[in-house]
Amino acid sequence: MEDHRDELVVIVAGYVADMDDFINSNPGLASRFNRYIRFPDYAPAELLEIFLKFCSSHSYELSDSIHEGLQTIFSREIHVQRQRFSNARYVRNLFERVIEAQAQRVFALENASKSDLQTILPADVEKGLGEPLPADQGQDLSANYEAALKRLNDLAGLGRVKKQVQRLSDFVRIQRARAEAGSKVAAGFSRHLVFTGNPGTGKTVVSRIIADIYFSLGITLSNRIVEVDRAGLVAGYVGQSAIKTREVLESALGGILFIDEAYALAQGDNNNDFGREVIDTLLKTMEDYRDQLVVIVAGYPEPMRNFINSNPGLRSRFNHYIEFDDYGPDDLLAIFESFCRESEYVLDAAARTFLQENLTTLFNGGQTTDNGRFARNVFQRCVEVQANRILHTGEHASKDLNTLTTSDVSEALKEVLTDIPQSSA
């Protein structure tokens, strides 16, 4: 640059903080580069304009009804990702995912018109985003809260869970009302949760409802939920688990990270176990982004308590437990009948009585500890048995294809119980 100062122009570019460090690292750089041009992040409206230009340059049309939802998404991502937000590159990547989704949808049409080939629908954008488009900004979020709460209350059983979630929601709503009234609000509220319960008790389903409740209450910026287990966080070599975990955590910013069987991250006393690397990264990210991330850890009751107590950082951040009880016979029957309704089957009266009696006996004998999964397995086996019965007895021409009988239920229970490993006791 010195020897050819009249023949060479050098432009250096990069992130603001990194470039400041680079220029200040050498007096020669600071003396030669004294003209800065700052490139601000794009505003949501500008990002929408970029998206629309991608559409027009590729002969696509985007409905006006999608514009506001996209701007809301852009605004959220700018806030959540901050210096990591890739601006026009983010928009380009989204556009490419959207037109892939549009192509898959149109390909399935029997006779696609020119308009079909060029039109991007809300469903295409939502598939590209991996989440629904936000509701209109003018819509009252209380309606979304009530809808999410109804979904929770419509689940079979889970009496304690429903009460705990309701109390948590009531606390948040009252604190918000106090803030709006100018009163002090309770400090130190932990948004992170510990779910404890046996398999099939609805922990994953409830976590998705919590995501909607938190979003509608303004606790999180979106109802996005990222679901992982140990395998989704732990890598095979030293140092890689931290990178893998950080990527997962960053993908959940603005929403909820749900870690199933979280106790597997603290297996044994081996300090070289990569799960400990995950825990350290998790705790640091929860601190660095405490206003942008909610973490729910879930698993069996006793292992989860041991997991939380294994690290002071975990104890300080996870202090709110929601306990999922095993389903009783009536709950299991209700779950079975919900599967029937979803698939348009019906238990006849005798079959319902027979199933209820057997579920009571099995529950008392400790054979329904898979809970909702047990009910689902019995239902799936039951419809298989019913299909076999109808086809091989020639009843399909005259019999009701939707009815499950006592014989169907009896055979299904026998097969499912045969598949369950017997206790050594």
HELIX and SHEET records of a PDB file:
HELIX    1   1 VAL A   16  ASN A   24  1                                   9    
HELIX    2   2 PRO A   27  ARG A   32  1                                   6    
HELIX    3   3 PRO A   44  SER A   57  1                                  14    
HELIX    4   4 ASP A   64  ILE A   66  5                                   3    
HELIX    5   5 HIS A   67  GLN A   81  1                                  15    
HELIX    6   6 ARG A   82  ARG A   84  5                                   3    
HELIX    7   7 ALA A   88  PHE A  107  1                                  20    
HELIX    8   8 LYS A  114  GLN A  118  1                                   5    
HELIX    9   9 PRO A  122  LEU A  129  1                                   8    
HELIX   10  10 LEU A  141  ASN A  153  1                                  13    
HELIX   11  11 GLY A  159  GLU A  180  1                                  22    
HELIX   12  12 LYS A  203  SER A  216  1                                  14    
HELIX   13  13 ARG A  230  GLY A  232  5                                   3    
HELIX   14  14 GLN A  240  ALA A  252  1                                  13    
HELIX   15  15 ALA A  262  ALA A  266  5                                   5    
HELIX   16  16 PHE A  274  ASP A  288  1                                  15    
HELIX   17  17 PRO A  301  ASN A  309  1                                   9    
HELIX   18  18 PRO A  312  ARG A  317  1                                   6    
HELIX   19  19 PRO A  329  SER A  343  1                                  15    
HELIX   20  20 ALA A  349  ASN A  364  1                                  16    
HELIX   21  21 GLY A  372  THR A  393  1                                  22    
HELIX   22  22 GLU A  395  ALA A  397  5                                   3    
HELIX   23  23 THR A  406  ASP A  419  1                                  14    
SHEET    1   A 2 GLU A  61  LEU A  62  0                                        
SHEET    2   A 2 THR A 119  ILE A 120  1                                        
SHEET    1   B 5 ILE A 225  VAL A 228  0                                        
SHEET    2   B 5 ILE A 256  ASP A 260  1                                        
SHEET    3   B 5 VAL A 294  GLY A 299  1                                        
SHEET    4   B 5 LEU A 193  GLY A 197  1                                        
SHEET    5   B 5 TYR A 321  PHE A 324  1                                        
SHEET    1   C 2 VAL A 346  LEU A 347  0                                        
SHEET    2   C 2 THR A 403  LEU A 404  1                                        
END                                                                             
